[in-house]
Amino acid sequence: MGPEELTEMVAIARRHYVDGVSRIDIATERGLSRFKIGRILQAALEAGIVRIEVRAPAGIDYELSEELRTRYGLRRALAVQTADEARVRQPLGQVAADLLREIVTTDDVLGIDCGRTLREMTGHLGGIAHCDVVQITGLGGMVGDTAIDITRVVSEASGGRVFSLFAPIVVADARTAEAMRTHRAFRSTFAAYSRVTKAVVAMGAWSQDLSQIPALISEEETARLVTAGAVGETGALLVDADGRRVIDLDSRRVAISESQLRAVPDVIGVGGGRGKTTAVHAILKAGLLNSIVTDVHLARRLLRRPS
């Protein structure tokens, strides 16, 4: 190309890509057809005169997120960049909060689980849409990490009605659990489960350190459930390594049922760190959630696992 042709190409490219002028308007300005303008812009790309670069903001590995979403057939996956695997709760909680502020609307009913990472989420929910908030699991964990603590803070941010559940997530026997589920004090909360449209849940590995449930049962039963194949849980819904449900605790749960959770249109699992790869893989295979917020280290390990 000669200097005249190059000058014209650069001018047209600048008008389109820098100034944001449409091809039709550039064609009118220069007395050319829009097809001619299109060919010039394409030639500018091929010649390297124009280079298009997509730069994602820091905080999320978008390529890894898309790989993870595709691999597990999820609605969304967010692989959060963290300095290491020992300090993932705060960044995961912040991204989970950002996601809820983005997707929750005034038409939603938001279900809330318990967990340390979800507690971190509560500090970043300013500006979330006004909506009702429902505690979908009973109590477990330390003070501040329980579902009732987290639900209360989320409801304060949303300004909507709150439906609480002042009962342990796992109780001693099925009769006690049924009494809790039908108690008049909790009737409105259990009735609200069918109206939940979005839920955020924790993902735990089956161990004392990585799940809040073993602290509610005996060491002997925890070990027995390991023998039964349990590797992970969400809301005390246990799964084995192949994503099959381990139902031993189901009759004693005071929480949203498995069928009710599966009926929620949008269930977001939040969790990461060391020791949870097998558990998260199993929960995803079980189909108990359709979105995930995790750290990049765990995401890479998930993608290295055989299908």
Contacts in CASP RR format, 6 or more apart in sequence:
PFRMAT RR
TARGET T0000
AUTHOR 0000-0000-0000
METHOD contacts of the structure
MODEL  1
MGPEELTEMVAIARRHYVDGVSRIDIATERGLSRFKIGRILQAALEAGIV
RIEVRAPAGIDYELSEELRTRYGLRRALAVQTADEARVRQPLGQVAADLL
REIVTTDDVLGIDCGRTLREMTGHLGGIAHCDVVQITGLGGMVGDTAIDI
TRVVSEASGGRVFSLFAPIVVADARTAEAMRTHRAFRSTFAAYSRVTKAV
VAMGAWSQDLSQIPALISEEETARLVTAGAVGETGALLVDADGRRVIDLD
SRRVAISESQLRAVPDVIGVGGGRGKTTAVHAILKAGLLNSIVTDVHLAR
RLLRRPS
1 9 0 8 1.000
1 47 0 8 1.000
6 49 0 8 1.000
8 30 0 8 1.000
8 40 0 8 1.000
9 40 0 8 1.000
9 43 0 8 1.000
9 44 0 8 1.000
9 47 0 8 1.000
9 49 0 8 1.000
10 44 0 8 1.000
10 49 0 8 1.000
12 26 0 8 1.000
12 30 0 8 1.000
12 37 0 8 1.000
12 40 0 8 1.000
12 41 0 8 1.000
12 44 0 8 1.000
13 40 0 8 1.000
13 41 0 8 1.000
13 44 0 8 1.000
13 49 0 8 1.000
13 50 0 8 1.000
15 21 0 8 1.000
15 26 0 8 1.000
15 29 0 8 1.000
16 22 0 8 1.000
16 23 0 8 1.000
16 26 0 8 1.000
16 37 0 8 1.000
16 41 0 8 1.000
17 50 0 8 1.000
17 52 0 8 1.000
21 29 0 8 1.000
23 34 0 8 1.000
23 37 0 8 1.000
23 38 0 8 1.000
23 41 0 8 1.000
24 34 0 8 1.000
26 32 0 8 1.000
26 37 0 8 1.000
27 33 0 8 1.000
27 34 0 8 1.000
27 36 0 8 1.000
27 37 0 8 1.000
30 37 0 8 1.000
41 50 0 8 1.000
44 50 0 8 1.000
45 52 0 8 1.000
56 62 0 8 1.000
58 81 0 8 1.000
59 80 0 8 1.000
59 81 0 8 1.000
59 91 0 8 1.000
59 95 0 8 1.000
60 78 0 8 1.000
60 79 0 8 1.000
60 80 0 8 1.000
60 81 0 8 1.000
60 95 0 8 1.000
61 79 0 8 1.000
61 80 0 8 1.000
61 81 0 8 1.000
61 296 0 8 1.000
61 299 0 8 1.000
64 79 0 8 1.000
64 296 0 8 1.000
64 299 0 8 1.000
64 300 0 8 1.000
64 303 0 8 1.000
65 76 0 8 1.000
65 77 0 8 1.000
65 78 0 8 1.000
65 79 0 8 1.000
65 299 0 8 1.000
66 77 0 8 1.000
67 299 0 8 1.000
67 303 0 8 1.000
68 74 0 8 1.000
68 77 0 8 1.000
68 79 0 8 1.000
68 292 0 8 1.000
68 294 0 8 1.000
68 299 0 8 1.000
68 302 0 8 1.000
68 303 0 8 1.000
69 75 0 8 1.000
69 76 0 8 1.000
69 77 0 8 1.000
71 302 0 8 1.000
71 303 0 8 1.000
71 307 0 8 1.000
72 284 0 8 1.000
72 285 0 8 1.000
72 292 0 8 1.000
72 302 0 8 1.000
74 284 0 8 1.000
74 290 0 8 1.000
74 291 0 8 1.000
74 292 0 8 1.000
75 266 0 8 1.000
75 290 0 8 1.000
75 291 0 8 1.000
76 99 0 8 1.000
76 268 0 8 1.000
76 291 0 8 1.000
76 292 0 8 1.000
77 291 0 8 1.000
77 292 0 8 1.000
77 294 0 8 1.000
77 299 0 8 1.000
78 95 0 8 1.000
78 99 0 8 1.000
78 292 0 8 1.000
78 293 0 8 1.000
78 294 0 8 1.000
79 294 0 8 1.000
79 295 0 8 1.000
79 296 0 8 1.000
79 299 0 8 1.000
80 88 0 8 1.000
80 91 0 8 1.000
80 92 0 8 1.000
80 95 0 8 1.000
80 293 0 8 1.000
80 294 0 8 1.000
80 295 0 8 1.000
80 296 0 8 1.000
81 91 0 8 1.000
81 295 0 8 1.000
81 296 0 8 1.000
82 88 0 8 1.000
82 91 0 8 1.000
82 92 0 8 1.000
82 295 0 8 1.000
82 296 0 8 1.000
82 297 0 8 1.000
84 297 0 8 1.000
85 272 0 8 1.000
85 273 0 8 1.000
85 274 0 8 1.000
85 295 0 8 1.000
85 297 0 8 1.000
85 298 0 8 1.000
86 273 0 8 1.000
86 274 0 8 1.000
88 117 0 8 1.000
88 271 0 8 1.000
88 272 0 8 1.000
88 273 0 8 1.000
88 295 0 8 1.000
89 116 0 8 1.000
89 117 0 8 1.000
89 120 0 8 1.000
90 120 0 8 1.000
91 295 0 8 1.000
92 117 0 8 1.000
92 120 0 8 1.000
92 121 0 8 1.000
92 270 0 8 1.000
92 271 0 8 1.000
92 272 0 8 1.000
92 293 0 8 1.000
92 294 0 8 1.000
92 295 0 8 1.000
93 117 0 8 1.000
93 118 0 8 1.000
93 120 0 8 1.000
93 121 0 8 1.000
93 124 0 8 1.000
93 270 0 8 1.000
93 293 0 8 1.000
94 120 0 8 1.000
94 121 0 8 1.000
94 124 0 8 1.000
95 293 0 8 1.000
96 117 0 8 1.000
96 118 0 8 1.000
96 121 0 8 1.000
96 200 0 8 1.000
96 268 0 8 1.000
96 270 0 8 1.000
96 293 0 8 1.000
97 121 0 8 1.000
97 122 0 8 1.000
97 123 0 8 1.000
97 124 0 8 1.000
97 125 0 8 1.000
97 126 0 8 1.000
97 128 0 8 1.000
98 124 0 8 1.000
99 268 0 8 1.000
99 293 0 8 1.000
100 110 0 8 1.000
100 121 0 8 1.000
100 125 0 8 1.000
100 128 0 8 1.000
100 198 0 8 1.000
100 200 0 8 1.000
100 268 0 8 1.000
101 125 0 8 1.000
101 126 0 8 1.000
101 127 0 8 1.000
101 128 0 8 1.000
101 129 0 8 1.000
103 198 0 8 1.000
103 266 0 8 1.000
104 110 0 8 1.000
104 128 0 8 1.000
104 129 0 8 1.000
104 131 0 8 1.000
104 158 0 8 1.000
104 198 0 8 1.000
105 129 0 8 1.000
105 131 0 8 1.000
106 129 0 8 1.000
106 130 0 8 1.000
106 131 0 8 1.000
107 131 0 8 1.000
107 197 0 8 1.000
108 129 0 8 1.000
108 131 0 8 1.000
108 197 0 8 1.000
108 198 0 8 1.000
109 131 0 8 1.000
109 132 0 8 1.000
109 133 0 8 1.000
109 134 0 8 1.000
109 192 0 8 1.000
109 195 0 8 1.000
109 196 0 8 1.000
109 197 0 8 1.000
109 198 0 8 1.000
110 131 0 8 1.000
110 132 0 8 1.000
110 133 0 8 1.000
110 134 0 8 1.000
110 154 0 8 1.000
110 158 0 8 1.000
110 196 0 8 1.000
110 197 0 8 1.000
110 198 0 8 1.000
110 199 0 8 1.000
110 200 0 8 1.000
111 133 0 8 1.000
111 134 0 8 1.000
111 135 0 8 1.000
111 136 0 8 1.000
111 151 0 8 1.000
111 196 0 8 1.000
111 198 0 8 1.000
111 199 0 8 1.000
111 200 0 8 1.000
111 264 0 8 1.000
112 118 0 8 1.000
112 133 0 8 1.000
112 134 0 8 1.000
112 135 0 8 1.000
112 136 0 8 1.000
112 147 0 8 1.000
112 150 0 8 1.000
112 151 0 8 1.000
112 154 0 8 1.000
112 199 0 8 1.000
112 200 0 8 1.000
113 136 0 8 1.000
113 137 0 8 1.000
113 147 0 8 1.000
113 150 0 8 1.000
113 199 0 8 1.000
113 200 0 8 1.000
113 201 0 8 1.000
113 202 0 8 1.000
113 234 0 8 1.000
113 235 0 8 1.000
114 137 0 8 1.000
114 138 0 8 1.000
114 139 0 8 1.000
114 140 0 8 1.000
114 141 0 8 1.000
114 145 0 8 1.000
114 146 0 8 1.000
114 147 0 8 1.000
114 150 0 8 1.000
114 169 0 8 1.000
114 202 0 8 1.000
114 212 0 8 1.000
114 235 0 8 1.000
115 141 0 8 1.000
115 145 0 8 1.000
115 146 0 8 1.000
115 147 0 8 1.000
115 150 0 8 1.000
115 202 0 8 1.000
115 212 0 8 1.000
116 145 0 8 1.000
116 202 0 8 1.000
117 202 0 8 1.000
117 270 0 8 1.000
117 271 0 8 1.000
117 272 0 8 1.000
118 145 0 8 1.000
118 150 0 8 1.000
118 200 0 8 1.000
118 202 0 8 1.000
118 270 0 8 1.000
119 144 0 8 1.000
119 145 0 8 1.000
119 149 0 8 1.000
119 150 0 8 1.000
121 150 0 8 1.000
121 200 0 8 1.000
121 270 0 8 1.000
122 150 0 8 1.000
122 153 0 8 1.000
122 154 0 8 1.000
122 157 0 8 1.000
123 153 0 8 1.000
125 153 0 8 1.000
125 154 0 8 1.000
125 157 0 8 1.000
125 158 0 8 1.000
126 157 0 8 1.000
127 157 0 8 1.000
128 154 0 8 1.000
128 157 0 8 1.000
128 158 0 8 1.000
129 158 0 8 1.000
130 158 0 8 1.000
130 159 0 8 1.000
130 160 0 8 1.000
131 158 0 8 1.000
131 160 0 8 1.000
132 158 0 8 1.000
132 160 0 8 1.000
132 161 0 8 1.000
132 162 0 8 1.000
132 163 0 8 1.000
132 192 0 8 1.000
132 195 0 8 1.000
133 151 0 8 1.000
133 154 0 8 1.000
133 155 0 8 1.000
133 158 0 8 1.000
133 160 0 8 1.000
133 161 0 8 1.000
133 162 0 8 1.000
133 163 0 8 1.000
134 151 0 8 1.000
134 162 0 8 1.000
134 163 0 8 1.000
134 189 0 8 1.000
134 192 0 8 1.000
134 193 0 8 1.000
134 195 0 8 1.000
134 196 0 8 1.000
135 147 0 8 1.000
135 148 0 8 1.000
135 151 0 8 1.000
135 162 0 8 1.000
135 163 0 8 1.000
135 164 0 8 1.000
135 165 0 8 1.000
135 189 0 8 1.000
136 147 0 8 1.000
136 193 0 8 1.000
136 196 0 8 1.000
136 199 0 8 1.000
136 201 0 8 1.000
136 235 0 8 1.000
136 255 0 8 1.000
136 256 0 8 1.000
136 261 0 8 1.000
137 147 0 8 1.000
137 165 0 8 1.000
137 169 0 8 1.000
137 235 0 8 1.000
137 236 0 8 1.000
137 254 0 8 1.000
137 255 0 8 1.000
137 256 0 8 1.000
138 146 0 8 1.000
138 147 0 8 1.000
138 148 0 8 1.000
138 165 0 8 1.000
138 167 0 8 1.000
138 168 0 8 1.000
138 169 0 8 1.000
138 254 0 8 1.000
138 255 0 8 1.000
139 146 0 8 1.000
139 147 0 8 1.000
139 148 0 8 1.000
139 165 0 8 1.000
139 166 0 8 1.000
139 167 0 8 1.000
139 168 0 8 1.000
139 169 0 8 1.000
140 146 0 8 1.000
140 147 0 8 1.000
140 168 0 8 1.000
140 169 0 8 1.000
140 212 0 8 1.000
140 213 0 8 1.000
140 215 0 8 1.000
140 216 0 8 1.000
141 212 0 8 1.000
141 215 0 8 1.000
143 149 0 8 1.000
144 150 0 8 1.000
145 212 0 8 1.000
147 165 0 8 1.000
147 169 0 8 1.000
148 164 0 8 1.000
148 165 0 8 1.000
148 166 0 8 1.000
151 162 0 8 1.000
151 164 0 8 1.000
152 162 0 8 1.000
152 164 0 8 1.000
155 161 0 8 1.000
155 162 0 8 1.000
163 188 0 8 1.000
163 189 0 8 1.000
163 192 0 8 1.000
164 189 0 8 1.000
165 186 0 8 1.000
165 189 0 8 1.000
165 254 0 8 1.000
165 255 0 8 1.000
166 185 0 8 1.000
166 186 0 8 1.000
167 180 0 8 1.000
167 183 0 8 1.000
167 186 0 8 1.000
167 254 0 8 1.000
168 216 0 8 1.000
168 254 0 8 1.000
169 212 0 8 1.000
169 213 0 8 1.000
169 216 0 8 1.000
169 235 0 8 1.000
169 236 0 8 1.000
169 253 0 8 1.000
169 254 0 8 1.000
169 255 0 8 1.000
170 213 0 8 1.000
170 216 0 8 1.000
170 217 0 8 1.000
170 236 0 8 1.000
170 249 0 8 1.000
170 252 0 8 1.000
170 253 0 8 1.000
170 254 0 8 1.000
171 177 0 8 1.000
171 180 0 8 1.000
171 252 0 8 1.000
171 254 0 8 1.000
172 252 0 8 1.000
173 252 0 8 1.000
174 251 0 8 1.000
174 252 0 8 1.000
176 252 0 8 1.000
177 251 0 8 1.000
177 252 0 8 1.000
177 253 0 8 1.000
177 254 0 8 1.000
180 186 0 8 1.000
180 254 0 8 1.000
181 190 0 8 1.000
181 254 0 8 1.000
193 256 0 8 1.000
193 257 0 8 1.000
193 260 0 8 1.000
194 260 0 8 1.000
194 263 0 8 1.000
196 256 0 8 1.000
196 260 0 8 1.000
196 264 0 8 1.000
197 264 0 8 1.000
197 265 0 8 1.000
197 266 0 8 1.000
198 264 0 8 1.000
198 265 0 8 1.000
198 266 0 8 1.000
198 267 0 8 1.000
198 268 0 8 1.000
199 256 0 8 1.000
199 261 0 8 1.000
199 264 0 8 1.000
199 266 0 8 1.000
199 267 0 8 1.000
199 268 0 8 1.000
200 267 0 8 1.000
200 268 0 8 1.000
200 269 0 8 1.000
200 270 0 8 1.000
201 234 0 8 1.000
201 235 0 8 1.000
201 261 0 8 1.000
201 267 0 8 1.000
201 268 0 8 1.000
201 269 0 8 1.000
201 270 0 8 1.000
201 288 0 8 1.000
201 289 0 8 1.000
202 212 0 8 1.000
202 234 0 8 1.000
202 235 0 8 1.000
202 269 0 8 1.000
202 270 0 8 1.000
202 271 0 8 1.000
203 232 0 8 1.000
203 234 0 8 1.000
203 269 0 8 1.000
203 270 0 8 1.000
203 271 0 8 1.000
203 272 0 8 1.000
203 276 0 8 1.000
203 279 0 8 1.000
203 280 0 8 1.000
203 283 0 8 1.000
203 292 0 8 1.000
204 210 0 8 1.000
204 211 0 8 1.000
204 232 0 8 1.000
204 233 0 8 1.000
204 234 0 8 1.000
204 271 0 8 1.000
204 276 0 8 1.000
204 279 0 8 1.000
204 280 0 8 1.000
204 283 0 8 1.000
205 211 0 8 1.000
205 231 0 8 1.000
205 232 0 8 1.000
205 275 0 8 1.000
205 276 0 8 1.000
205 278 0 8 1.000
205 279 0 8 1.000
206 213 0 8 1.000
206 214 0 8 1.000
206 222 0 8 1.000
206 225 0 8 1.000
206 226 0 8 1.000
206 230 0 8 1.000
206 231 0 8 1.000
206 232 0 8 1.000
206 233 0 8 1.000
206 238 0 8 1.000
206 279 0 8 1.000
207 214 0 8 1.000
208 214 0 8 1.000
208 215 0 8 1.000
208 222 0 8 1.000
210 275 0 8 1.000
210 276 0 8 1.000
210 279 0 8 1.000
211 232 0 8 1.000
211 233 0 8 1.000
213 233 0 8 1.000
213 235 0 8 1.000
213 236 0 8 1.000
213 249 0 8 1.000
214 222 0 8 1.000
217 249 0 8 1.000
224 248 0 8 1.000
225 238 0 8 1.000
225 246 0 8 1.000
225 248 0 8 1.000
225 249 0 8 1.000
228 240 0 8 1.000
228 246 0 8 1.000
228 248 0 8 1.000
229 240 0 8 1.000
229 241 0 8 1.000
229 246 0 8 1.000
230 238 0 8 1.000
230 239 0 8 1.000
230 240 0 8 1.000
230 246 0 8 1.000
230 248 0 8 1.000
231 239 0 8 1.000
231 240 0 8 1.000
231 241 0 8 1.000
231 278 0 8 1.000
231 279 0 8 1.000
231 282 0 8 1.000
232 238 0 8 1.000
232 239 0 8 1.000
232 278 0 8 1.000
232 279 0 8 1.000
232 282 0 8 1.000
232 283 0 8 1.000
233 239 0 8 1.000
233 279 0 8 1.000
233 283 0 8 1.000
234 269 0 8 1.000
234 283 0 8 1.000
234 288 0 8 1.000
234 289 0 8 1.000
235 253 0 8 1.000
235 255 0 8 1.000
236 249 0 8 1.000
236 253 0 8 1.000
236 255 0 8 1.000
237 245 0 8 1.000
237 250 0 8 1.000
237 253 0 8 1.000
237 258 0 8 1.000
237 261 0 8 1.000
237 288 0 8 1.000
238 245 0 8 1.000
238 246 0 8 1.000
238 247 0 8 1.000
238 248 0 8 1.000
238 249 0 8 1.000
239 245 0 8 1.000
239 246 0 8 1.000
239 279 0 8 1.000
239 282 0 8 1.000
239 283 0 8 1.000
239 285 0 8 1.000
239 286 0 8 1.000
239 288 0 8 1.000
240 246 0 8 1.000
240 282 0 8 1.000
241 278 0 8 1.000
241 281 0 8 1.000
241 282 0 8 1.000
242 282 0 8 1.000
242 285 0 8 1.000
243 282 0 8 1.000
243 283 0 8 1.000
243 285 0 8 1.000
243 286 0 8 1.000
243 287 0 8 1.000
244 286 0 8 1.000
245 258 0 8 1.000
245 286 0 8 1.000
250 258 0 8 1.000
258 288 0 8 1.000
261 267 0 8 1.000
261 288 0 8 1.000
262 287 0 8 1.000
262 288 0 8 1.000
266 290 0 8 1.000
266 291 0 8 1.000
267 288 0 8 1.000
267 289 0 8 1.000
267 290 0 8 1.000
267 291 0 8 1.000
268 289 0 8 1.000
268 291 0 8 1.000
268 292 0 8 1.000
268 293 0 8 1.000
269 283 0 8 1.000
269 289 0 8 1.000
269 291 0 8 1.000
269 292 0 8 1.000
269 293 0 8 1.000
270 292 0 8 1.000
270 293 0 8 1.000
270 294 0 8 1.000
271 280 0 8 1.000
271 292 0 8 1.000
271 293 0 8 1.000
271 294 0 8 1.000
271 295 0 8 1.000
271 298 0 8 1.000
272 280 0 8 1.000
272 294 0 8 1.000
272 295 0 8 1.000
272 298 0 8 1.000
273 295 0 8 1.000
273 297 0 8 1.000
273 298 0 8 1.000
276 298 0 8 1.000
277 298 0 8 1.000
277 301 0 8 1.000
277 302 0 8 1.000
277 305 0 8 1.000
280 292 0 8 1.000
280 294 0 8 1.000
280 298 0 8 1.000
280 302 0 8 1.000
281 302 0 8 1.000
281 305 0 8 1.000
283 289 0 8 1.000
284 292 0 8 1.000
284 302 0 8 1.000
294 302 0 8 1.000
END
